[in-house]
Amino acid sequence: MKIIESSYKNFGRTLLISTSFFELHITLDIGPRIIHFSKPGMENMFYNDLNHNSLGEKQNVYDDIIKLYGGHRLWMSPEIMPDCYYPDNKPVKYEIDNNKIIFTPGMEDYTNLQKTITLITNEDNIQIGHNITNFSSEEKEIASWGITMFDKGGTAIFPIPDREAGYLHNKNFSFWSYTKLNDERLGFGNNYITLHQDPSIPDNFKLGYNNEHGYAIYFNKGQAFVKKFDYIQNEIYPDGGCNFETYTCTFMLEIETLSPLKKISPNGSISHWETWHILESDPNLLHSEPELSDFINKNIKPIL
């Protein structure tokens, strides 16, 4: 395993972490954003905004404006303005303790929240901790929210809940106002939901649901990115009960995970974890659900 300071495109200084299974760059001059993730020597799976475009209108309470950047970031839910849109344009401190690395940006001087990302690096996977501490004088009801922006042209796969619930429901979907339920990028199979990223379709799309199996996959560039996360039954999740959300537009696709929604007292914290794996894959397996199921049973289930 190698951990060294490096640089990446026009994102400035980064920490490069590489093993025989994966390589990633996480930004140090901004963020922190995990801006690159791939198999060694293969193409970046993540979307990068090299123009550093604005993510929204400037907020009067800030002296800066949030940028798109891309990659993986830590936000808080529910998505309210302006609290969610605090800029992450300043340098990040980091501390290495063996295979654990903690990345700490400055405290948010409007929300008085402190966000930290913790990486635990293993040979064939990486664990990502998303922690938010409330340093304000008031209680806040929030969830920790990990958002990963993937490059265009791929296909995301999400398992459908199959918990036996008798006469009660076991699937809880949320759709956003701009979402069309007949969107041609979306597919429901017997066991999996598929969502294609298609640059030719101008409409934005977002859904969330109770992903009780606790994983999602994005196929692109001859690779399969696997994200593992928790679902805690009987906890209250944001957006109508969603521990998982996905969004796509013309240039990228997001895979998002959320912690339960909690009331955080002053000096209290909330966190949740993801585990990432990346495998080589054949895009032809997406042509049928039996082939996809065979790939998942052979390659994904053993690492979950």
Helices and strands as residue ranges (DSSP letters): E 2-7, E 13-18, E 23-27, E 34-38, E 71-77, G 83-85, E 93-97, E 100-104, E 113-121, E 126-134, E 140-151, E 155-159, E 173-175, E 186-188, E 192-196, E 205-209, E 215-220, E 223-228, H 238-241, E 244-248, E 252-258, E 262-264, E 269-280, G 283-287, H 289-295, I 296-300, G 301-303
